[in-house]
Amino acid sequence: MAEMQNILNDGNIIYIRISDLPENESMVFKRWLYNEGQTQPLIDGELDGDCAYPWDYDLWKSNPNASHLR
C-alpha cells in the first residue's frame, strides 16, 4: 500500500493527500482518477479533490500498461 507515512486517517476513512505526492505524479494521478471514474473521499478540513484512497494510488502505480509509466 502507499507509503505508510503518507496514509492519513480521519477516524473513519483512510486516505492520502494528492498534494503530498511527488510533483511529477500528482496531476497525472488526479487525471487518472477522473478518467477512470474513481471516487474520492471527502474529508472535513481537507481541500475537495485533494484526497484519494491509498489503494487507488497503488493500483495506478502498479499498472504496467498505464501511459503515465512510459
The first five atom37 places (N, CA, C, CB, O) and aatype in JSON, in Angstrom:
{
  "aatype": [12, 0, 6, 12, 5, 2, 9, 10, 2, 3, 7, 2, 9, 9, 18, 9, 1, 9, 15, 3, 10, 14, 6, 2, 6, 15, 12, 19, 13, 11, 1, 17, 10, 18, 2, 6, 7, 5, 16, 5, 14, 10, 9, 3, 7, 6, 10, 3, 7, 3, 4, 0, 18, 14, 17, 3, 18, 3, 10, 17, 11, 15, 2, 14, 2, 0, 15, 8, 10, 1],
  "atom_mask": [
    [1, 1, 1, 1, 1],
    [1, 1, 1, 1, 1],
    [1, 1, 1, 1, 1],
    [1, 1, 1, 1, 1],
    [1, 1, 1, 1, 1],
    [1, 1, 1, 1, 1],
    [1, 1, 1, 1, 1],
    [1, 1, 1, 1, 1],
    [1, 1, 1, 1, 1],
    [1, 1, 1, 1, 1],
    [1, 1, 1, 0, 1],
    [1, 1, 1, 1, 1],
    [1, 1, 1, 1, 1],
    [1, 1, 1, 1, 1],
    [1, 1, 1, 1, 1],
    [1, 1, 1, 1, 1],
    [1, 1, 1, 1, 1],
    [1, 1, 1, 1, 1],
    [1, 1, 1, 1, 1],
    [1, 1, 1, 1, 1],
    [1, 1, 1, 1, 1],
    [1, 1, 1, 1, 1],
    [1, 1, 1, 1, 1],
    [1, 1, 1, 1, 1],
    [1, 1, 1, 1, 1],
    [1, 1, 1, 1, 1],
    [1, 1, 1, 1, 1],
    [1, 1, 1, 1, 1],
    [1, 1, 1, 1, 1],
    [1, 1, 1, 1, 1],
    [1, 1, 1, 1, 1],
    [1, 1, 1, 1, 1],
    [1, 1, 1, 1, 1],
    [1, 1, 1, 1, 1],
    [1, 1, 1, 1, 1],
    [1, 1, 1, 1, 1],
    [1, 1, 1, 0, 1],
    [1, 1, 1, 1, 1],
    [1, 1, 1, 1, 1],
    [1, 1, 1, 1, 1],
    [1, 1, 1, 1, 1],
    [1, 1, 1, 1, 1],
    [1, 1, 1, 1, 1],
    [1, 1, 1, 1, 1],
    [1, 1, 1, 0, 1],
    [1, 1, 1, 1, 1],
    [1, 1, 1, 1, 1],
    [1, 1, 1, 1, 1],
    [1, 1, 1, 0, 1],
    [1, 1, 1, 1, 1],
    [1, 1, 1, 1, 1],
    [1, 1, 1, 1, 1],
    [1, 1, 1, 1, 1],
    [1, 1, 1, 1, 1],
    [1, 1, 1, 1, 1],
    [1, 1, 1, 1, 1],
    [1, 1, 1, 1, 1],
    [1, 1, 1, 1, 1],
    [1, 1, 1, 1, 1],
    [1, 1, 1, 1, 1],
    [1, 1, 1, 1, 1],
    [1, 1, 1, 1, 1],
    [1, 1, 1, 1, 1],
    [1, 1, 1, 1, 1],
    [1, 1, 1, 1, 1],
    [1, 1, 1, 1, 1],
    [1, 1, 1, 1, 1],
    [1, 1, 1, 1, 1],
    [1, 1, 1, 1, 1],
    [1, 1, 1, 1, 1]
  ],
  "atom_positions": [
    [[0.85, -1.18, 0.0], [0.0, 0.0, 0.0], [0.89, 1.24, 0.0], [-0.97, 0.0, 1.23], [2.09, 1.16, 0.29]],
    [[0.32, 2.37, -0.32], [1.07, 3.62, -0.36], [1.93, 3.74, 0.9], [0.11, 4.85, -0.49], [1.59, 3.19, 1.95]],
    [[3.04, 4.45, 0.78], [3.96, 4.56, 1.91], [3.21, 4.95, 3.18], [5.07, 5.57, 1.61], [2.39, 5.88, 3.17]],
    [[3.49, 4.24, 4.25], [2.74, 4.4, 5.5], [2.74, 5.84, 6.03], [3.3, 3.48, 6.55], [1.74, 6.28, 6.59]],
    [[3.84, 6.56, 5.85], [3.87, 7.92, 6.39], [2.92, 8.84, 5.63], [5.29, 8.48, 6.33], [2.56, 9.9, 6.13]],
    [[2.53, 8.45, 4.43], [1.62, 9.29, 3.63], [0.15, 8.94, 3.86], [1.94, 9.14, 2.16], [-0.72, 9.67, 3.39]],
    [[-0.14, 7.87, 4.57], [-1.52, 7.46, 4.8], [-2.07, 8.18, 6.02], [-1.62, 5.93, 4.97], [-1.48, 8.14, 7.1]],
    [[-3.2, 8.82, 5.83], [-3.87, 9.57, 6.89], [-5.17, 8.86, 7.25], [-4.15, 11.04, 6.45], [-5.64, 8.0, 6.51]],
    [[-5.73, 9.23, 8.4], [-6.96, 8.61, 8.87], [-7.77, 9.67, 9.61], [-6.67, 7.38, 9.8], [-7.26, 10.32, 10.53]],
    [[-9.02, 9.84, 9.2], [-9.85, 10.83, 9.88], [-10.69, 10.2, 10.98], [-10.76, 11.54, 8.87], [-11.57, 10.85, 11.55]],
    [[-10.44, 8.95, 11.28], [-11.22, 8.22, 12.28], [-12.18, 7.24, 11.65], [0.0, 0.0, 0.0], [-12.61, 6.28, 12.29]],
    [[-12.53, 7.48, 10.39], [-13.44, 6.6, 9.66], [-12.87, 6.13, 8.33], [-14.74, 7.29, 9.42], [-13.12, 5.01, 7.89]],
    [[-12.09, 6.99, 7.7], [-11.62, 6.74, 6.34], [-10.1, 6.89, 6.3], [-12.29, 7.71, 5.32], [-9.55, 7.85, 6.84]],
    [[-9.43, 5.94, 5.66], [-8.0, 6.14, 5.41], [-7.85, 6.75, 4.02], [-7.2, 4.79, 5.53], [-8.59, 6.42, 3.1]],
    [[-6.88, 7.66, 3.9], [-6.73, 8.38, 2.64], [-5.32, 8.93, 2.52], [-7.76, 9.53, 2.55], [-4.54, 8.91, 3.48]],
    [[-5.0, 9.4, 1.34], [-3.76, 10.13, 1.09], [-4.13, 11.49, 0.52], [-2.81, 9.34, 0.12], [-5.2, 11.67, -0.05]],
    [[-3.22, 12.44, 0.68], [-3.38, 13.75, 0.04], [-2.64, 13.72, -1.29], [-2.85, 14.91, 0.96], [-1.46, 13.39, -1.34]],
    [[-3.34, 14.06, -2.34], [-2.71, 14.1, -3.66], [-1.61, 15.16, -3.68], [-3.77, 14.4, -4.76], [-0.58, 14.99, -4.34]],
    [[-1.82, 16.25, -2.97], [-0.8, 17.32, -2.94], [0.48, 16.89, -2.22], [-1.37, 18.56, -2.25], [1.51, 17.56, -2.36]],
    [[0.45, 15.8, -1.47], [1.65, 15.28, -0.8], [2.46, 14.34, -1.69], [1.26, 14.56, 0.48], [3.57, 13.95, -1.34]],
    [[1.91, 13.98, -2.84], [2.63, 13.09, -3.76], [3.73, 13.87, -4.47], [1.65, 12.47, -4.8], [3.68, 15.1, -4.51]],
    [[4.71, 13.17, -5.02], [5.72, 13.88, -5.82], [5.06, 14.7, -6.93], [6.73, 12.87, -6.43], [4.06, 14.28, -7.51]],
    [[5.61, 15.85, -7.2], [5.01, 16.78, -8.16], [4.78, 16.14, -9.53], [5.89, 18.01, -8.31], [3.79, 16.42, -10.19]],
    [[5.71, 15.29, -9.95], [5.57, 14.66, -11.27], [4.47, 13.6, -11.3], [6.89, 14.04, -11.7], [4.14, 13.11, -12.38]],
    [[3.9, 13.25, -10.16], [2.82, 12.26, -10.12], [1.45, 12.85, -9.83], [3.14, 11.23, -9.08], [0.45, 12.33, -10.3]],
    [[1.39, 13.93, -9.08], [0.11, 14.4, -8.55], [-0.92, 14.73, -9.62], [0.34, 15.61, -7.7], [-2.06, 14.27, -9.52]],
    [[-0.56, 15.49, -10.63], [-1.54, 15.88, -11.65], [-1.93, 14.69, -12.53], [-0.99, 17.01, -12.52], [-3.1, 14.54, -12.91]],
    [[-0.97, 13.84, -12.85], [-1.25, 12.67, -13.68], [-2.15, 11.7, -12.93], [0.05, 11.96, -14.11], [-3.08, 11.14, -13.51]],
    [[-1.88, 11.5, -11.65], [-2.72, 10.63, -10.82], [-4.14, 11.2, -10.71], [-2.11, 10.45, -9.42], [-5.11, 10.45, -10.82]],
    [[-4.25, 12.49, -10.5], [-5.56, 13.13, -10.39], [-6.35, 12.96, -11.7], [-5.41, 14.63, -10.04], [-7.56, 12.7, -11.68]],
    [[-5.67, 13.11, -12.83], [-6.32, 12.93, -14.13], [-6.77, 11.47, -14.29], [-5.35, 13.33, -15.28], [-7.87, 11.21, -14.79]],
    [[-5.93, 10.53, -13.87], [-6.28, 9.11, -13.93], [-7.52, 8.82, -13.09], [-5.1, 8.24, -13.46], [-8.41, 8.09, -13.53]],
    [[-7.59, 9.38, -11.89], [-8.77, 9.18, -11.04], [-10.04, 9.62, -11.78], [-8.63, 9.96, -9.71], [-11.05, 8.92, -11.78]],
    [[-9.96, 10.78, -12.39], [-11.11, 11.33, -13.11], [-11.46, 10.46, -14.32], [-10.82, 12.77, -13.57], [-12.62, 10.1, -14.52]],
    [[-10.45, 10.11, -15.12], [-10.7, 9.33, -16.35], [-11.22, 7.94, -16.06], [-9.43, 9.22, -17.16], [-12.02, 7.41, -16.83]],
    [[-10.77, 7.35, -14.96], [-11.21, 6.0, -14.59], [-12.52, 6.01, -13.81], [-10.14, 5.31, -13.78], [-13.07, 4.94, -13.53]],
    [[-13.01, 7.18, -13.45], [-14.26, 7.27, -12.7], [-14.11, 6.82, -11.25], [0.0, 0.0, 0.0], [-15.07, 6.37, -10.63]],
    [[-12.9, 6.94, -10.71], [-12.66, 6.54, -9.33], [-13.28, 7.57, -8.39], [-11.15, 6.38, -9.04], [-13.25, 8.77, -8.66]],
    [[-13.84, 7.09, -7.29], [-14.38, 8.0, -6.29], [-13.25, 8.51, -5.41], [-15.47, 7.31, -5.44], [-12.21, 7.86, -5.27]],
    [[-13.47, 9.67, -4.82], [-12.5, 10.25, -3.9], [-13.22, 10.58, -2.61], [-11.83, 11.51, -4.52], [-14.35, 11.06, -2.63]],
    [[-12.57, 10.34, -1.48], [-13.22, 10.66, -0.21], [-13.28, 12.17, 0.01], [-12.48, 9.98, 0.96], [-12.37, 12.91, -0.38]],
    [[-14.35, 12.6, 0.64], [-14.47, 13.99, 1.08], [-14.19, 14.01, 2.57], [-15.89, 14.6, 0.74], [-14.94, 13.43, 3.36]],
    [[-13.13, 14.67, 2.96], [-12.66, 14.68, 4.34], [-12.79, 16.09, 4.9], [-11.2, 14.19, 4.43], [-12.31, 17.05, 4.31]],
    [[-13.45, 16.21, 6.06], [-13.56, 17.51, 6.72], [-12.18, 18.08, 6.97], [-14.35, 17.41, 8.04], [-11.29, 17.38, 7.45]],
    [[-12.0, 19.34, 6.64], [-10.73, 20.02, 6.87], [-9.72, 19.84, 5.75], [0.0, 0.0, 0.0], [-8.64, 20.42, 5.81]],
    [[-10.05, 19.07, 4.74], [-9.16, 18.87, 3.58], [-9.79, 19.54, 2.36], [-8.91, 17.35, 3.32], [-11.01, 19.68, 2.29]],
    [[-8.97, 19.93, 1.42], [-9.48, 20.54, 0.18], [-10.21, 19.5, -0.65], [-8.32, 21.16, -0.64], [-9.75, 18.37, -0.78]],
    [[-11.36, 19.87, -1.19], [-12.09, 18.97, -2.08], [-11.22, 18.59, -3.26], [-13.41, 19.61, -2.56], [-10.58, 19.45, -3.87]],
    [[-11.2, 17.31, -3.59], [-10.44, 16.84, -4.73], [-8.97, 16.58, -4.44], [0.0, 0.0, 0.0], [-8.23, 16.18, -5.34]],
    [[-8.53, 16.8, -3.19], [-7.12, 16.58, -2.85], [-6.88, 15.24, -2.17], [-6.63, 17.7, -1.97], [-5.74, 14.9, -1.87]],
    [[-7.94, 14.48, -1.91], [-7.79, 13.22, -1.19], [-8.1, 12.05, -2.13], [-8.72, 13.18, 0.04], [-8.9, 12.16, -3.05]],
    [[-7.44, 10.94, -1.85], [-7.67, 9.72, -2.63], [-7.48, 8.53, -1.7], [-6.7, 9.64, -3.86], [-6.86, 8.64, -0.65]],
    [[-8.03, 7.41, -2.12], [-7.83, 6.19, -1.36], [-6.46, 5.62, -1.68], [-8.95, 5.15, -1.67], [-6.05, 5.62, -2.85]],
    [[-5.73, 5.14, -0.68], [-4.39, 4.64, -0.93], [-4.36, 3.47, -1.91], [-3.76, 4.21, 0.36], [-3.39, 3.32, -2.65]],
    [[-5.4, 2.64, -1.92], [-5.43, 1.5, -2.84], [-5.58, 1.96, -4.29], [-6.56, 0.55, -2.48], [-5.12, 1.27, -5.2]],
    [[-6.2, 3.11, -4.53], [-6.27, 3.63, -5.89], [-4.89, 4.09, -6.35], [-7.29, 4.8, -5.98], [-4.52, 3.89, -7.51]],
    [[-4.15, 4.71, -5.46], [-2.79, 5.13, -5.79], [-1.92, 3.91, -6.09], [-2.18, 5.96, -4.64], [-1.14, 3.92, -7.04]],
    [[-2.05, 2.88, -5.29], [-1.29, 1.65, -5.52], [-1.65, 1.01, -6.86], [-1.53, 0.65, -4.39], [-0.78, 0.54, -7.59]],
    [[-2.93, 1.0, -7.18], [-3.38, 0.46, -8.46], [-2.78, 1.26, -9.61], [-4.92, 0.46, -8.54], [-2.28, 0.69, -10.58]],
    [[-2.83, 2.56, -9.51], [-2.27, 3.44, -10.53], [-0.78, 3.19, -10.7], [-2.53, 4.91, -10.17], [-0.29, 3.1, -11.83]],
    [[-0.05, 3.08, -9.6], [1.4, 2.87, -9.66], [1.76, 1.48, -10.21], [2.0, 3.04, -8.27], [2.81, 1.33, -10.84]],
    [[0.92, 0.5, -9.99], [1.26, -0.88, -10.37], [0.8, -1.28, -11.76], [0.67, -1.82, -9.38], [1.11, -2.38, -12.22]],
    [[0.06, -0.4, -12.45], [-0.47, -0.74, -13.76], [0.62, -0.62, -14.83], [-1.67, 0.17, -14.11], [0.96, 0.49, -15.23]],
    [[1.16, -1.75, -15.29], [2.28, -1.68, -16.24], [1.87, -1.18, -17.63], [2.91, -3.03, -16.37], [2.74, -0.82, -18.42]],
    [[0.59, -1.14, -17.93], [0.13, -0.68, -19.23], [-0.29, 0.79, -19.23], [-1.02, -1.52, -19.7], [-0.72, 1.32, -20.25]],
    [[-0.15, 1.43, -18.09], [-0.62, 2.81, -17.98], [0.32, 3.76, -18.73], [-0.72, 3.22, -16.5], [1.54, 3.62, -18.68]],
    [[-0.27, 4.7, -19.42], [0.52, 5.64, -20.2], [1.41, 6.52, -19.32], [-0.4, 6.52, -21.02], [2.45, 7.0, -19.79]],
    [[1.04, 6.74, -18.08], [1.83, 7.59, -17.19], [3.16, 6.96, -16.8], [1.04, 7.92, -15.96], [4.04, 7.65, -16.29]],
    [[3.32, 5.67, -17.01], [4.55, 4.98, -16.63], [5.52, 4.82, -17.79], [4.22, 3.62, -16.05], [6.6, 4.26, -17.61]],
    [[5.16, 5.28, -18.95], [6.04, 5.16, -20.12], [7.0, 6.3, -20.22], [5.23, 5.07, -21.38], [7.81, 6.35, -21.15]]
  ]
}
